[in-house]
Amino acid sequence: MAFKITDACISCGACAAECPVGAISEGDSQYEINPDVCISCGACAATCPVEAPTEE
């Protein structure tokens, strides 16, 4: 199950830097996870200071 970034995102970029497959990119108002690329490893959730990434 892929992760999704909630509205709690503060656009710090910590999650994108930790994603091993490059599934996270900067969107218009916050970072976004491409569910087709996400491998559900949880690295983004572990590094996020505001716990924005969650499993869908």
N, C-alpha and C positions, 0 to 999 in steps of 0.2 A: 504494500500500500504506500503510495507516494506521500510526501510531506507537502504542506501548503503553508504559506506565510500569512499570518493574520494581520489585522489592522493595527496590532500593537507594534509593528515594525517601526523602528526609528531610523532606518536607512543607514546604518553604521557600516555595513558591508562585511561584518565579521563572518556571517554565514557563507557568503560567496567565496571568501578566501579559504574556507575549510572544506568546501564541497569537492570530493575527489573526482567527480565526473563532470563538473562544470554545468550543473543543471540550474544554477541560480544566476539570475541577471537582474540588473537594475531596471525597474519598470518606471512608469510615469510618476507615481507617488510613493512607491516602496519597492523593495526587492520582490522578485517572483521566482517560483520554482517551476521548471518545465516537467510535468508529470511523466512525460514519455522518456525522459532522460534520468530522472531520479531513481536511485537504487534503494531508497528507504534505509540508508545506513544510520541516520540520526546524527551525523557529524554537525549539521547545521543547528539542530536543536541543542546540542551539548555546548556549543560556543556562543549562542545568542544571549546577550545580557538581559533581554526582556521576554524571553521565552515565546517569541513570535512564531517560529516554525512548529507546526503540529501535524500529526498524522491525519490524513483525510479519512 
